């Protein structure tokens, strides 16, 4: 891979697919998502590397190949119902609330685009639904216990359910008993702590380490608008604090060897 252009795939006809090509497609999805959220007064923020890119690059990190979003549970559940009516071809979405075969251990929702194909690296559990298009990830920023040890306990409990899902999937056995259990447990925990001032990813996200990564919900929402490429998207109101806690000196570029796309194994774009 040449770092200066980040070629992801070389096609048989000699053309290539670069990270920039992927970012253009992701931006199309993001623009539609932002339009719908603005129309229906739903707040969201760019998260993780997407927020870092917005602040440091006023757009994508040049080697980044995905977009991550945070929403509150209340806004997310409204979004699910709105998308059922509002989202039209070439866009579509997948989530547990729409189809209970959805793998609840991955981001809560994926908004995808037709005429594309994506296979991620390090995928433990296969997609059980039709449609493997490029996507943006929507995560619920859930209310969590103000006691970090209680939160850790519930993280351990939710994570302990995941191996059963993996084993059943490997054996081609319907694992929905366990995915539904994890979904209900995550919802119960968030509701139990709905008045907490702290939040983080829903307990159904079991791939994170057990490090305490809580944020003050008031540092995130309400969001503020920020330039992202040629558009204006939303980031956390106290983005500086959140980015420092996550990345340290976040305005400092990483070493050259670390500037590589990390998610994509196979890719097709036919738009």
C-alpha positions, 0 to 999 in steps of 0.5 A, a space after each residue: 500500500 502506498 501511504 500517499 494514496 491509500 489504495 485499498 484494491 486494484 481491479 482487474 482492469 487496472 483501476 484502483 479503489 482508494 480510501 478517498 473513493 470510499 470516503 466519497 460514498 460514506 459522505 453520501 450516506 452521511 449527508 442523507 442521515 444528516 438531512 433526516 436528523 435535521 428535518 426531524 430535530 434529532 441530535 447526534 454527534 460524530 464520534 471517535 475518529 470521525 470527530 477527531 477528523 472533523 476537528 483536526 482535518 475539518 473532514 475525514 482523517 485522510 486514511 480513515 475508512 468509516 464514519 461513527 455516530 453517537 445518539 441518545 437512546 431516545 433519539 435513536 429509537 425515534 430515528 428507527 421509526 422515521 427511517 422506516 418511512 423516510 429512508 429511500 433507495 439507494 439507502 437502507 438500514 439494518 438494526 435489531 429493532 427492525 429485524 431481530 436477526 441483526 447481530 446486537 453486539 455490533 453497532 446498534 444500527 448500520 445505514 448502508 448504500 446499494 450497489 456496493 459491497 464491503 467485507 470487514 477485517 476481523 469479523 467474528 460474527 457474520 451478517 445474518 441479513 441481506 445487504 453488505 453495502 458500505 455503511 455508517 455506524 450508529 451507536 447508542 450513547 446510553 446512560 450508565 451507572 455513576 459508580 464505575 465498579 457497578 458499571 464494570 460488573 454489568 459490562 462483564 455480565 453483558 460480555 459473558 453472553 457474547 461467547 454463546 452468540 459466537 459459538 451458536 453462529 459458528 455451529 449455524 444454530 439460531 442464536 437469537 435467544 442470546 441476542 435477545 437476552 443481551 438486547 433486553 439486558 442492555 435496555 434494562 441497564 440503561 433505563 435503570 440508570 436513566 438519571 445518571 449524568 454519565 454515558 457510554 456505549 450501550 452494553 450490547 457493544 462487547 468489543 471494547 476493553 474494560 477500561 472506564 471510558 465514561 463521558 459526561 452526557 452534558 459534554 456531548 449533548 446538545 451538539 454543535 455544528 462543525 465543518 466536515 469536508 464541504 458540509 456541516 455536521 455535528 460534534 460534541 459541545 465539549 469535543 476538546 475534553 472528550 478528544 483529549 481523554 480519548 487520544 491525548 494530544 489529538 492534534 499531533 499526527 500519529 507516526 507514518 506507520 500508523 496512518 493506515 486504513 484498518 477496517 476493509 478486507 474486500 470492497 466493491 463500488 458500482 455507483 
